[in-house]
Amino acid sequence: MDFIAIGDTTVDEFIRLKDAQIHCDLNQENCTIAMSWGDKIPYEFSVRIAGVGNAANAAVAAARLGLSTAFVSNVGDDSYGQDILSVFGNEGVDTRYVTTNAHTATNHDYVLWFEAERTILVRHEDYPYTVPENFEAPKWIYLSSAGRSLEFHLALARWCEEHPESKLAFQPSTFEMALGTEKLAPLYRASELVACNKEEAERILTLGETNESELLDRMHELGPKIVLITDGPNGAFVSDGTQKLKVPMYPDPKPPLDRTGAGDATTSTFVAALALGLSLEDALRWGPVNSMSVVQEIGAQKGLLSREKLEAFLASAPLTYVATPLA
């Protein structure tokens, strides 16, 4: 295998709201959504999308870009679990490492979607994660949101240390960030690459507002060889310890429809490009192209591109879409 993703997967139920209000603080940063209490609130439509989640999205992205891909995850023995397995089968993602858990529900989220943003109501089962006994060492492992077991994360770190032929890309989830860098120190050290957005980097490092260059340096101190930080409309930033590069956001052809999965698309495409043998600079330019495509569709996977289509977008990119040194 070229690429094996590890992490939770879920069924997302999108509910498109039309009668809501957004309230933000003076900095337009901390925002809440408001709806009438104790009332009947109309919505435009709903859409159910199976087989999503940070690692799940990465697996589909890698498969569409031409990598041989597998997925390590858990589902329940219900119709939602079968739907998820069907999605990966249709995408060409190997599911030999996906465990169907008896008498257990499949993860199911509700996405309150208003304008281009969303608030997600989540309830995830506490599935058991273990490194599969018959695990074949791939070129790259992509880890994100893999249950709530510290023991599993440390076991995977040990496995990676014993199998240096496999490179680990770690995209910390909310739970993994909550564990803290001290408990997960072996995992950060075992990582070839750690990726997150700017706000998450500040949270991981327990910092306030910090510029991207310093964040890259501080994240390197945790042990990864490569650090990738995304920053929404400000683009993406990467460092391999010897050079720091930045790339702007790839221009949207029209206003975004739904921003779900934009960060996953950038990160997973960057890793897939490295797995395909591209340079750091070229991989950085690939990421935001897939992100641009994803936000034009509903959900995190519909807009994910094939390699042919992604390279066509790069060929027609504006002259300003280049990776440049970060000051």
C-alpha positions as a Markdown table, in Angstrom:
| # | Residue | x | y | z |
|---|---|---|---|---|
| 1 | Met | 0.0 | 0.0 | 0.0 |
| 2 | Asp | 1.1 | 3.6 | -0.7 |
| 3 | Phe | -1.2 | 5.2 | 1.8 |
| 4 | Ile | -3.1 | 3.9 | 4.9 |
| 5 | Ala | -5.4 | 6.2 | 6.8 |
| 6 | Ile | -6.3 | 5.6 | 10.4 |
| 7 | Gly | -9.2 | 7.2 | 12.2 |
| 8 | Asp | -12.9 | 7.4 | 12.9 |
| 9 | Thr | -15.5 | 7.6 | 10.2 |
| 10 | Thr | -19.1 | 8.8 | 10.4 |
| 11 | Val | -22.3 | 9.5 | 8.6 |
| 12 | Asp | -23.0 | 13.2 | 8.2 |
| 13 | Glu | -26.5 | 14.5 | 8.0 |
| 14 | Phe | -26.5 | 18.0 | 6.5 |
| 15 | Ile | -29.4 | 20.2 | 7.4 |
| 16 | Arg | -29.5 | 23.4 | 5.3 |
| 17 | Leu | -30.9 | 26.2 | 7.5 |
| 18 | Lys | -32.6 | 29.3 | 6.1 |
| 19 | Asp | -33.9 | 31.0 | 9.3 |
| 20 | Ala | -31.0 | 31.7 | 11.7 |
| 21 | Gln | -28.8 | 34.5 | 12.9 |
| 22 | Ile | -25.1 | 34.7 | 13.5 |
| 23 | His | -23.7 | 36.8 | 16.4 |
| 24 | Cys | -20.0 | 37.6 | 16.7 |
| 25 | Asp | -17.7 | 39.5 | 19.0 |
| 26 | Leu | -16.1 | 42.7 | 18.0 |
| 27 | Asn | -13.2 | 40.8 | 16.4 |
| 28 | Gln | -15.6 | 38.7 | 14.3 |
| 29 | Glu | -13.9 | 35.6 | 15.8 |
| 30 | Asn | -16.1 | 34.1 | 18.5 |
| 31 | Cys | -19.5 | 33.5 | 16.8 |
| 32 | Thr | -22.7 | 31.8 | 17.8 |
| 33 | Ile | -25.7 | 30.7 | 15.8 |
| 34 | Ala | -29.2 | 31.6 | 17.1 |
| 35 | Met | -32.6 | 30.2 | 16.3 |
| 36 | Ser | -36.0 | 30.7 | 17.9 |
| 37 | Trp | -36.4 | 28.6 | 21.0 |
| 38 | Gly | -39.4 | 26.4 | 21.3 |
| 39 | Asp | -40.5 | 27.0 | 17.7 |
| 40 | Lys | -40.9 | 25.2 | 14.5 |
| 41 | Ile | -38.0 | 26.3 | 12.3 |
| 42 | Pro | -38.1 | 25.6 | 8.5 |
| 43 | Tyr | -35.1 | 24.3 | 6.7 |
| 44 | Glu | -34.3 | 24.1 | 3.0 |
| 45 | Phe | -33.3 | 20.5 | 2.6 |
| 46 | Ser | -31.2 | 17.7 | 4.2 |
| 47 | Val | -28.5 | 15.5 | 2.7 |
| 48 | Arg | -27.0 | 12.3 | 4.2 |
| 49 | Ile | -23.3 | 11.6 | 3.4 |
| 50 | Ala | -21.7 | 8.4 | 4.5 |
| 51 | Gly | -18.0 | 7.6 | 5.1 |
| 52 | Val | -16.6 | 10.9 | 6.1 |
| 53 | Gly | -14.2 | 12.1 | 8.8 |
| 54 | Asn | -10.7 | 13.4 | 8.8 |
| 55 | Ala | -8.9 | 10.2 | 8.0 |
| 56 | Ala | -11.8 | 8.9 | 5.8 |
| 57 | Asn | -11.6 | 12.0 | 3.7 |
| 58 | Ala | -7.8 | 11.6 | 3.4 |
| 59 | Ala | -8.3 | 8.0 | 2.2 |
| 60 | Val | -10.7 | 9.0 | -0.5 |
| 61 | Ala | -8.4 | 11.9 | -1.6 |
| 62 | Ala | -5.4 | 9.7 | -1.8 |
| 63 | Ala | -7.3 | 7.0 | -3.8 |
| 64 | Arg | -8.6 | 9.5 | -6.3 |
| 65 | Leu | -5.1 | 10.9 | -6.8 |
| 66 | Gly | -4.0 | 7.4 | -7.8 |
| 67 | Leu | -2.4 | 5.9 | -4.7 |
| 68 | Ser | -3.1 | 2.4 | -3.5 |
| 69 | Thr | -5.0 | 3.1 | -0.3 |
| 70 | Ala | -6.5 | 1.3 | 2.7 |
| 71 | Phe | -8.4 | 2.5 | 5.8 |
| 72 | Val | -8.2 | 1.4 | 9.4 |
| 73 | Ser | -11.4 | 2.3 | 11.3 |
| 74 | Asn | -14.5 | 1.0 | 13.0 |
| 75 | Val | -18.2 | 0.9 | 12.1 |
| 76 | Gly | -21.3 | -0.6 | 13.8 |
| 77 | Asp | -23.4 | -3.5 | 12.6 |
| 78 | Asp | -26.1 | -1.3 | 11.2 |
| 79 | Ser | -27.2 | 0.1 | 7.9 |
| 80 | Tyr | -25.0 | 3.1 | 8.3 |
| 81 | Gly | -22.0 | 0.9 | 8.7 |
| 82 | Gln | -22.9 | -0.9 | 5.5 |
| 83 | Asp | -23.3 | 2.4 | 3.7 |
| 84 | Ile | -19.8 | 3.5 | 4.8 |
| 85 | Leu | -18.2 | 0.2 | 3.6 |
| 86 | Ser | -20.0 | 0.6 | 0.2 |
| 87 | Val | -18.6 | 4.2 | -0.1 |
| 88 | Phe | -15.1 | 3.0 | 0.3 |
| 89 | Gly | -15.6 | 0.1 | -1.9 |
| 90 | Asn | -16.8 | 2.4 | -4.7 |
| 91 | Glu | -13.8 | 4.6 | -4.2 |
| 92 | Gly | -11.3 | 1.8 | -4.4 |
| 93 | Val | -10.2 | 2.1 | -0.8 |
| 94 | Asp | -9.3 | -1.3 | 0.8 |
| 95 | Thr | -11.4 | -2.0 | 3.9 |
| 96 | Arg | -9.7 | -5.1 | 5.2 |
| 97 | Tyr | -8.7 | -3.2 | 8.3 |
| 98 | Val | -12.2 | -1.8 | 9.0 |
| 99 | Thr | -13.8 | -3.6 | 12.0 |
| 100 | Thr | -17.6 | -4.1 | 12.1 |
| 101 | Asn | -18.5 | -4.0 | 15.8 |
| 102 | Ala | -21.5 | -6.1 | 16.9 |
| 103 | His | -24.3 | -4.5 | 18.9 |
| 104 | Thr | -22.8 | -1.1 | 18.4 |
| 105 | Ala | -24.0 | 1.9 | 16.4 |
| 106 | Thr | -22.1 | 3.7 | 13.7 |
| 107 | Asn | -21.0 | 7.2 | 14.3 |
| 108 | His | -23.7 | 9.7 | 13.1 |
| 109 | Asp | -23.3 | 13.5 | 13.1 |
| 110 | Tyr | -25.7 | 16.3 | 12.3 |
| 111 | Val | -24.3 | 19.3 | 10.4 |
| 112 | Leu | -26.2 | 22.6 | 10.9 |
| 113 | Trp | -25.3 | 24.3 | 7.7 |
| 114 | Phe | -26.0 | 28.1 | 7.3 |
| 115 | Glu | -24.5 | 30.1 | 4.5 |
| 116 | Ala | -21.0 | 28.7 | 3.8 |
| 117 | Glu | -20.2 | 27.7 | 7.4 |
| 118 | Arg | -21.5 | 24.9 | 9.6 |
| 119 | Thr | -21.8 | 23.7 | 13.2 |
| 120 | Ile | -21.6 | 20.0 | 13.7 |
| 121 | Leu | -23.4 | 18.0 | 16.5 |
| 122 | Val | -21.3 | 14.9 | 17.1 |
| 123 | Arg | -21.7 | 11.7 | 19.0 |
| 124 | His | -19.0 | 9.1 | 18.5 |
| 125 | Glu | -18.8 | 5.6 | 19.8 |
| 126 | Asp | -15.8 | 4.6 | 21.9 |
| 127 | Tyr | -14.5 | 2.0 | 19.5 |
| 128 | Pro | -11.4 | -0.2 | 20.3 |
| 129 | Tyr | -8.4 | 0.6 | 18.2 |
| 130 | Thr | -5.4 | -1.6 | 17.8 |
| 131 | Val | -2.6 | -1.8 | 15.3 |
| 132 | Pro | -3.7 | -4.7 | 13.1 |
| 133 | Glu | -1.7 | -7.9 | 13.6 |
| 134 | Asn | -1.4 | -8.4 | 9.8 |
| 135 | Phe | -0.6 | -4.7 | 9.2 |
| 136 | Glu | 1.5 | -4.4 | 6.0 |
| 137 | Ala | 3.9 | -1.4 | 6.2 |
| 138 | Pro | 2.8 | 1.2 | 3.7 |
| 139 | Lys | 4.8 | 4.2 | 2.3 |
| 140 | Trp | 2.7 | 6.6 | 4.4 |
| 141 | Ile | 0.3 | 6.3 | 7.3 |
| 142 | Tyr | -2.2 | 9.2 | 7.9 |
| 143 | Leu | -3.5 | 9.4 | 11.4 |
| 144 | Ser | -6.3 | 11.6 | 12.6 |
| 145 | Ser | -9.2 | 11.3 | 15.2 |
| 146 | Ala | -8.5 | 7.6 | 16.0 |
| 147 | Gly | -10.7 | 7.0 | 18.9 |
| 148 | Arg | -10.0 | 8.0 | 22.5 |
| 149 | Ser | -7.3 | 5.6 | 23.5 |
| 150 | Leu | -3.9 | 7.0 | 24.5 |
| 151 | Glu | -2.6 | 3.4 | 24.6 |
| 152 | Phe | -3.4 | 3.0 | 20.9 |
| 153 | His | -1.6 | 6.2 | 19.9 |
| 154 | Leu | 1.5 | 5.2 | 21.8 |
| 155 | Ala | 1.4 | 1.7 | 20.3 |
| 156 | Leu | 1.3 | 3.2 | 16.8 |
| 157 | Ala | 4.3 | 5.4 | 17.7 |
| 158 | Arg | 6.2 | 2.3 | 18.7 |
| 159 | Trp | 5.2 | 0.5 | 15.5 |
| 160 | Cys | 6.4 | 3.5 | 13.4 |
| 161 | Glu | 9.7 | 3.5 | 15.2 |
| 162 | Glu | 10.1 | -0.2 | 14.4 |
| 163 | His | 9.1 | 0.3 | 10.8 |
| 164 | Pro | 11.0 | 3.4 | 9.5 |
| 165 | Glu | 10.1 | 2.4 | 5.9 |
| 166 | Ser | 6.6 | 3.9 | 6.7 |
| 167 | Lys | 6.3 | 7.6 | 7.2 |
| 168 | Leu | 3.6 | 8.9 | 9.6 |
| 169 | Ala | 1.5 | 12.0 | 8.9 |
| 170 | Phe | -0.3 | 13.1 | 12.0 |
| 171 | Gln | -3.3 | 15.5 | 11.9 |
| 172 | Pro | -4.3 | 16.0 | 15.5 |
| 173 | Ser | -8.0 | 15.9 | 16.3 |
| 174 | Thr | -9.8 | 17.7 | 19.1 |
| 175 | Phe | -9.3 | 14.7 | 21.4 |
| 176 | Glu | -5.6 | 14.2 | 20.4 |
| 177 | Met | -5.0 | 17.9 | 21.1 |
| 178 | Ala | -6.7 | 17.6 | 24.5 |
| 179 | Leu | -4.3 | 14.9 | 25.5 |
| 180 | Gly | -1.5 | 17.4 | 25.3 |
| 181 | Thr | 2.0 | 17.3 | 23.8 |
| 182 | Glu | 3.6 | 15.7 | 26.8 |
| 183 | Lys | 1.5 | 12.5 | 26.7 |
| 184 | Leu | 1.7 | 12.3 | 22.9 |
| 185 | Ala | 5.5 | 13.2 | 22.8 |
| 186 | Pro | 6.4 | 9.7 | 21.3 |
| 187 | Leu | 3.9 | 10.2 | 18.5 |
| 188 | Tyr | 5.0 | 13.7 | 17.6 |
| 189 | Arg | 8.6 | 12.4 | 17.5 |
| 190 | Ala | 7.7 | 9.4 | 15.3 |
| 191 | Ser | 5.9 | 11.7 | 12.8 |
| 192 | Glu | 7.4 | 12.6 | 9.5 |
| 193 | Leu | 4.8 | 15.3 | 9.2 |
| 194 | Val | 2.4 | 17.1 | 11.6 |
| 195 | Ala | -0.4 | 19.2 | 10.0 |
| 196 | Cys | -3.0 | 21.5 | 11.5 |
| 197 | Asn | -4.6 | 24.9 | 11.1 |
| 198 | Lys | -3.2 | 28.0 | 12.7 |
| 199 | Glu | -5.6 | 28.1 | 15.6 |
| 200 | Glu | -5.0 | 24.5 | 16.3 |
| 201 | Ala | -1.2 | 25.0 | 16.3 |
| 202 | Glu | -1.6 | 27.8 | 18.9 |
| 203 | Arg | -3.8 | 25.5 | 21.0 |
| 204 | Ile | -1.3 | 22.6 | 20.7 |
| 205 | Leu | 1.5 | 24.9 | 21.8 |
| 206 | Thr | -0.6 | 26.7 | 24.4 |
| 207 | Leu | 0.2 | 30.1 | 22.7 |
| 208 | Gly | -1.9 | 33.1 | 22.0 |
| 209 | Glu | -1.8 | 34.9 | 18.6 |
| 210 | Thr | 1.5 | 33.9 | 17.0 |
| 211 | Asn | 2.9 | 34.4 | 13.5 |
| 212 | Glu | 3.2 | 31.4 | 11.1 |
| 213 | Ser | 7.0 | 31.4 | 11.1 |
| 214 | Glu | 7.3 | 31.0 | 14.8 |
| 215 | Leu | 4.5 | 28.4 | 14.9 |
| 216 | Leu | 6.4 | 26.3 | 12.4 |
| 217 | Asp | 9.6 | 26.5 | 14.5 |
| 218 | Arg | 7.8 | 25.7 | 17.7 |
| 219 | Met | 5.9 | 22.7 | 16.1 |
| 220 | His | 9.3 | 21.4 | 14.8 |
| 221 | Glu | 10.5 | 21.3 | 18.4 |
| 222 | Leu | 7.9 | 18.6 | 19.1 |
| 223 | Gly | 9.8 | 16.3 | 16.7 |
| 224 | Pro | 8.3 | 16.1 | 13.3 |
| 225 | Lys | 10.5 | 16.6 | 10.2 |
| 226 | Ile | 7.8 | 18.5 | 8.3 |
| 227 | Val | 5.2 | 20.9 | 9.6 |
| 228 | Leu | 2.2 | 22.1 | 7.6 |
| 229 | Ile | -0.1 | 24.9 | 8.8 |
| 230 | Thr | -3.2 | 26.0 | 7.0 |
| 231 | Asp | -4.7 | 29.4 | 7.6 |
| 232 | Gly | -8.0 | 29.6 | 5.6 |
| 233 | Pro | -8.0 | 32.6 | 3.2 |
| 234 | Asn | -4.4 | 33.3 | 4.1 |
| 235 | Gly | -3.2 | 30.1 | 2.4 |
| 236 | Ala | -0.9 | 27.4 | 3.7 |
| 237 | Phe | 2.7 | 27.3 | 5.2 |
| 238 | Val | 5.2 | 24.5 | 5.4 |
| 239 | Ser | 8.7 | 23.9 | 6.8 |
| 240 | Asp | 11.0 | 20.9 | 6.6 |
| 241 | Gly | 13.5 | 22.4 | 9.0 |
| 242 | Thr | 15.7 | 23.9 | 6.2 |
| 243 | Gln | 13.2 | 26.0 | 4.3 |
| 244 | Lys | 9.9 | 27.7 | 4.9 |
| 245 | Leu | 7.4 | 28.2 | 2.1 |
| 246 | Lys | 4.0 | 29.7 | 1.8 |
| 247 | Val | 1.3 | 29.5 | -0.9 |
| 248 | Pro | -1.9 | 31.6 | -1.2 |
| 249 | Met | -5.4 | 30.2 | -1.3 |
| 250 | Tyr | -6.3 | 28.9 | -4.8 |
| 251 | Pro | -8.9 | 31.4 | -6.1 |
| 252 | Asp | -12.5 | 30.2 | -5.8 |
| 253 | Pro | -14.3 | 30.1 | -9.2 |
| 254 | Lys | -17.5 | 31.2 | -7.3 |
| 255 | Pro | -18.4 | 31.7 | -3.6 |
| 256 | Pro | -17.9 | 28.6 | -1.5 |
| 257 | Leu | -21.0 | 26.4 | -1.0 |
| 258 | Asp | -19.8 | 24.5 | 2.1 |
| 259 | Arg | -16.4 | 24.7 | 3.9 |
| 260 | Thr | -16.7 | 21.2 | 5.4 |
| 261 | Gly | -13.5 | 19.3 | 4.7 |
| 262 | Ala | -11.4 | 22.2 | 3.3 |
| 263 | Gly | -8.6 | 21.7 | 5.7 |
| 264 | Asp | -8.6 | 17.9 | 5.3 |
| 265 | Ala | -8.4 | 18.3 | 1.5 |
| 266 | Thr | -5.3 | 20.5 | 1.7 |
| 267 | Thr | -3.5 | 18.3 | 4.2 |
| 268 | Ser | -4.3 | 14.9 | 2.7 |
| 269 | Thr | -3.5 | 16.2 | -0.8 |
| 270 | Phe | -0.2 | 17.5 | 0.4 |
| 271 | Val | 0.7 | 14.1 | 1.9 |
| 272 | Ala | -0.5 | 12.3 | -1.2 |
| 273 | Ala | 1.7 | 14.5 | -3.4 |
| 274 | Leu | 4.7 | 13.6 | -1.2 |
| 275 | Ala | 3.8 | 9.9 | -1.5 |
| 276 | Leu | 3.7 | 10.4 | -5.3 |
| 277 | Gly | 7.3 | 11.7 | -5.1 |
| 278 | Leu | 6.6 | 15.4 | -5.6 |
| 279 | Ser | 8.9 | 18.1 | -4.1 |
| 280 | Leu | 7.9 | 20.0 | -1.0 |
| 281 | Glu | 7.1 | 23.1 | -3.1 |
| 282 | Asp | 4.9 | 21.2 | -5.6 |
| 283 | Ala | 3.1 | 19.3 | -2.8 |
| 284 | Leu | 2.3 | 22.7 | -1.2 |
| 285 | Arg | 0.8 | 23.9 | -4.4 |
| 286 | Trp | -1.4 | 20.8 | -4.8 |
| 287 | Gly | -3.1 | 21.1 | -1.4 |
| 288 | Pro | -5.2 | 24.3 | -1.8 |
| 289 | Val | -6.4 | 23.2 | -5.3 |
| 290 | Asn | -8.3 | 20.3 | -3.8 |
| 291 | Ser | -9.5 | 22.5 | -1.0 |
| 292 | Met | -10.9 | 25.0 | -3.5 |
| 293 | Ser | -12.8 | 22.2 | -5.3 |
| 294 | Val | -14.2 | 20.7 | -2.1 |
| 295 | Val | -15.8 | 23.9 | -0.9 |
| 296 | Gln | -17.8 | 24.1 | -4.2 |
| 297 | Glu | -19.8 | 21.0 | -3.2 |
| 298 | Ile | -21.8 | 19.6 | -0.3 |
| 299 | Gly | -19.7 | 17.6 | 2.1 |
| 300 | Ala | -16.0 | 16.8 | 2.4 |
| 301 | Gln | -15.5 | 14.3 | -0.5 |
| 302 | Lys | -17.7 | 15.1 | -3.5 |
| 303 | Gly | -15.3 | 17.8 | -4.8 |
| 304 | Leu | -12.1 | 15.8 | -4.3 |
| 305 | Leu | -10.2 | 15.7 | -7.6 |
| 306 | Ser | -8.5 | 13.1 | -9.7 |
| 307 | Arg | -4.8 | 13.8 | -10.4 |
| 308 | Glu | -5.7 | 14.7 | -14.0 |
| 309 | Lys | -8.2 | 17.3 | -13.0 |
| 310 | Leu | -6.0 | 18.7 | -10.2 |
| 311 | Glu | -3.1 | 19.1 | -12.6 |
| 312 | Ala | -5.4 | 20.8 | -15.1 |
| 313 | Phe | -6.3 | 23.4 | -12.5 |
| 314 | Leu | -2.6 | 23.9 | -11.8 |
| 315 | Ala | -1.9 | 24.4 | -15.5 |
| 316 | Ser | -4.5 | 27.2 | -15.6 |
| 317 | Ala | -3.6 | 28.8 | -12.2 |
| 318 | Pro | -3.0 | 32.5 | -12.1 |
| 319 | Leu | 0.6 | 33.7 | -12.2 |
| 320 | Thr | 0.3 | 34.7 | -8.5 |
| 321 | Tyr | -0.4 | 31.1 | -7.4 |
| 322 | Val | 3.2 | 30.2 | -6.6 |
| 323 | Ala | 5.0 | 28.9 | -3.5 |
| 324 | Thr | 7.4 | 31.5 | -2.1 |
| 325 | Pro | 9.8 | 31.7 | 0.8 |
| 326 | Leu | 8.2 | 32.7 | 4.1 |
| 327 | Ala | 9.9 | 35.7 | 5.6 |
